[in-house]
């Protein structure tokens, strides 16, 4: 209930002194970042893998240039 312009929560409804919803937000953002950077690393591995192993067969230099352009343009 608002009291004097402040929202009062039930005791124990905090996560290290913060609202419980903040923990959900933090872990969701952390997982999203982990997945994003992990997929960027897998992109290089996919581009440099041999064609007979399901990759594109690019050289490391070419894959690095494509990755660098992707990073510069879309992040």
MODELLER restraints for C-alpha pairs under 7 A, 6 or more apart:
rsr = mdl.restraints
at = mdl.atoms
rsr.add(forms.Gaussian(group=physical.xy_distance, feature=features.Distance(at['CA:1:A'], at['CA:7:A']), mean=5.95, stdev=0.5))
rsr.add(forms.Gaussian(group=physical.xy_distance, feature=features.Distance(at['CA:1:A'], at['CA:8:A']), mean=5.83, stdev=0.5))
rsr.add(forms.Gaussian(group=physical.xy_distance, feature=features.Distance(at['CA:2:A'], at['CA:8:A']), mean=6.28, stdev=0.5))
rsr.add(forms.Gaussian(group=physical.xy_distance, feature=features.Distance(at['CA:13:A'], at['CA:19:A']), mean=6.73, stdev=0.5))
rsr.add(forms.Gaussian(group=physical.xy_distance, feature=features.Distance(at['CA:13:A'], at['CA:20:A']), mean=6.36, stdev=0.5))
rsr.add(forms.Gaussian(group=physical.xy_distance, feature=features.Distance(at['CA:14:A'], at['CA:20:A']), mean=5.14, stdev=0.5))
rsr.add(forms.Gaussian(group=physical.xy_distance, feature=features.Distance(at['CA:15:A'], at['CA:23:A']), mean=6.83, stdev=0.5))
rsr.add(forms.Gaussian(group=physical.xy_distance, feature=features.Distance(at['CA:44:A'], at['CA:63:A']), mean=6.11, stdev=0.5))
rsr.add(forms.Gaussian(group=physical.xy_distance, feature=features.Distance(at['CA:46:A'], at['CA:55:A']), mean=4.97, stdev=0.5))
rsr.add(forms.Gaussian(group=physical.xy_distance, feature=features.Distance(at['CA:46:A'], at['CA:56:A']), mean=6.60, stdev=0.5))
rsr.add(forms.Gaussian(group=physical.xy_distance, feature=features.Distance(at['CA:47:A'], at['CA:55:A']), mean=5.67, stdev=0.5))
rsr.add(forms.Gaussian(group=physical.xy_distance, feature=features.Distance(at['CA:47:A'], at['CA:56:A']), mean=4.84, stdev=0.5))
rsr.add(forms.Gaussian(group=physical.xy_distance, feature=features.Distance(at['CA:47:A'], at['CA:57:A']), mean=6.14, stdev=0.5))
rsr.add(forms.Gaussian(group=physical.xy_distance, feature=features.Distance(at['CA:47:A'], at['CA:58:A']), mean=5.60, stdev=0.5))
rsr.add(forms.Gaussian(group=physical.xy_distance, feature=features.Distance(at['CA:47:A'], at['CA:63:A']), mean=5.93, stdev=0.5))
rsr.add(forms.Gaussian(group=physical.xy_distance, feature=features.Distance(at['CA:48:A'], at['CA:55:A']), mean=6.53, stdev=0.5))
rsr.add(forms.Gaussian(group=physical.xy_distance, feature=features.Distance(at['CA:48:A'], at['CA:56:A']), mean=6.34, stdev=0.5))
rsr.add(forms.Gaussian(group=physical.xy_distance, feature=features.Distance(at['CA:48:A'], at['CA:57:A']), mean=5.19, stdev=0.5))
rsr.add(forms.Gaussian(group=physical.xy_distance, feature=features.Distance(at['CA:48:A'], at['CA:58:A']), mean=4.92, stdev=0.5))
rsr.add(forms.Gaussian(group=physical.xy_distance, feature=features.Distance(at['CA:48:A'], at['CA:59:A']), mean=5.93, stdev=0.5))
rsr.add(forms.Gaussian(group=physical.xy_distance, feature=features.Distance(at['CA:48:A'], at['CA:60:A']), mean=6.03, stdev=0.5))
rsr.add(forms.Gaussian(group=physical.xy_distance, feature=features.Distance(at['CA:48:A'], at['CA:63:A']), mean=6.56, stdev=0.5))
rsr.add(forms.Gaussian(group=physical.xy_distance, feature=features.Distance(at['CA:49:A'], at['CA:55:A']), mean=4.39, stdev=0.5))
rsr.add(forms.Gaussian(group=physical.xy_distance, feature=features.Distance(at['CA:49:A'], at['CA:56:A']), mean=6.19, stdev=0.5))
rsr.add(forms.Gaussian(group=physical.xy_distance, feature=features.Distance(at['CA:49:A'], at['CA:57:A']), mean=5.34, stdev=0.5))
rsr.add(forms.Gaussian(group=physical.xy_distance, feature=features.Distance(at['CA:50:A'], at['CA:56:A']), mean=6.29, stdev=0.5))
rsr.add(forms.Gaussian(group=physical.xy_distance, feature=features.Distance(at['CA:50:A'], at['CA:57:A']), mean=4.40, stdev=0.5))
rsr.add(forms.Gaussian(group=physical.xy_distance, feature=features.Distance(at['CA:51:A'], at['CA:57:A']), mean=5.12, stdev=0.5))
